[in-house]
């Protein structure tokens, strides 16, 4: 994954209750100051994906929204990979007359670049992720990456994600003003590979 936030979430998922110092020791070294991890954990807490609880000695980190061992298991949507999302969106675009260039796997660059005559459409895609709390991070990072690619006033810009209730909720909570100002739209991909284009 590479990004510090994702590495922290993966680690806390495996070992709930680690302190910032312990996370720093595992991810970096005992000699590194935990300030970077502390800052990242605070941001994750503000995003609602991490819980931080004090035990009188230090602050412990836990994934937010993780049920207790006695809770009834939640029904999780089927895993949909990033390439599944890219494939479905590419097929959907081609059916509408667009030609597409897709970067598969971890290949860097624009995930999907589509052209139709003088029109262009840039799409940033992500899969379902292995951990539910990571999906908030995915959503926010995709918005940031899309904004960084906004170099043409004429192009369309979208983010594409699996059609999961959590992603729909995140999109719904994004203020209408932000959607209008950035012109970013959402492409929801179902398990069957169907695509829904949402502008609001």
N, C-alpha and C positions, 0 to 999 in steps of 0.2 A: 504493500500500500504506500509506504513512503512518508505520507504526511504524519506529523507528530500526533495530531488529534486522533487519527484512525489507529495509530499504534497504541495510544493510551487506551482507547475504547476496547481494542482487542485484548489488551493485557488485563484491564479491569474486569472484562467478561470472564476471563479464565481465573483471575484471582481477585475476587471482590474484597474491598476493604483496605486496599493498599494506600499508604500515605504518599504525598508528593515526593518525599525523600526516597521511599522504596521504589517508586516508579522510575525516578531518576537513576537510581543504582542499577536497575534492570535494563533500562533502555540506553543508558549512557555509561556512567562509571560512578564509583563512590566519591571521586574527587570533584565531580561536576556539581555546581551549585544548583539547587532545585528550582530556581526562580523561573526558568523557561517552562518547566512542567507545571509549576504553580499557576502561571499566567494562562496556559492553555487549558488547564482544568477549570479555572474560573470562567473562561469563555464557554466551555462546554456546559458548565452549570447554568450560565445565563441563557444558553440555547435550549435548555431543558432536556439534555441527553445524559447528564451526569448529576448524581446527588453527592453532596459533600457533608459529612457528619462528623462532629467533634467527639472524641472519646476521652477528653481531659488531657491526653498526652499529645495528640496530633489530630489533624483532619483526615478522615478516611474517605475514599472515593468508591462509589457504587454506580452501576448503571441505573438510570431513571426508568421507571415503568416496568422493572423486572418483578414479576409476581413472587410472593413467598412460596416456599416449598409446599405448603399445604393448600395453595390456591388451585382452582381448577385450571387445567392447561388451556391456553388460548389457541384458537384455530389460526394457524399461520397461512397466508397465501402461498401459492406455489412459487418456488425460486425461478426467477427469470433473469438470465444473464444479460450483461451489457450487449453482447453480440446478438442475442435474441431481439433486443430492443432495436438495435441498428438495422438488423435484417428486416424486421416488420416495417419500420419507418421507410427504409429504402424501397421496398416493394410498393408501399402505399404511394410514395412520391412518383415512382416510375409509372404506376397506373394512371396518374394524373398528368402525365406528359413531361415529367422532369427527368433529367439524366443525373445520376448520382455518383459521387466518389466517396467511398466509405473506408475509414481507417479501422481495421479489425484488431481485436485483442488490445494490447497495450501500446500499439503504435501511436506516437505522439502527433498532435495537430488537430485540425477540425475533424470531429467525429464523422459528420455527414455534410458534404458540400454538394448542393443541388443547383442545377441550372435549367432554365426553360426560356429559350430566346435570350432576351436581355435581363431576365429576372434571375436572382440568386437567393438561395435559402441556406442558412447556416444552422445546424442542429448539434447541440451538445447532448450526449446520451449517457445514461447510467443504468445498471441493472438493479435488482432488488437488494443486493447487499446481504451479508451473512448475519448481521446483527441489526435489530430494529432501531436502536438508538443511533446507528450510523446514518440512517436515512435522512435525518435532519441535517447532518453534516454534508451528505451528498447534495441535498437540495440547495443549501446555501453556497457550497463551493461551485456548483453548476451555474448559479446566477452570476457569481463573480467571474468565472471563466467566460461566460457569454458576454458580459459587459466589456471584458478586455478585447473581445473579438469584434466589437462594434466599430468598424472603420468605414462602413459604407452606409449612407443614409437610405439608399434604395433597397438594400438587402432586407430579407426577412430573417428574424432570429427566433429560435425556439429551443426549449429543453424537452427531452423525451425521457419518460420514466414508465415503469410498470404501473398498470392501473390498480394500485393498492389504495385502500382507504386512507392510510397515513400520508401518502403523497398527494392525494386529492385534498386532504385537510390542509396540508402545507401550502398548496397552491391557492386554496380558497382564502386562507388567512393573509396571503400577500396582498397588501393594499391595492385597491383599484388604481390609485394615482400612480403607484410604482409600475403597474402593468401598462398604463397609458403612456407614461413618460418614456419608458424603455422600449415599448412595443414588443416585449418578449411574450411569446405565447407558449402554451403547453401541449405536448403530444402524449396522450396516455395510450399505452400498449397493453392489450389484454393477453391472457394466457394463450388464446387462440390466434394471436397475431393481428388482431384488429386494432386500428388506430383511430383515436378520437382527438380532433383538434379543438382545444379550448382556448378562447381568447379572453375569458373573464372568470 
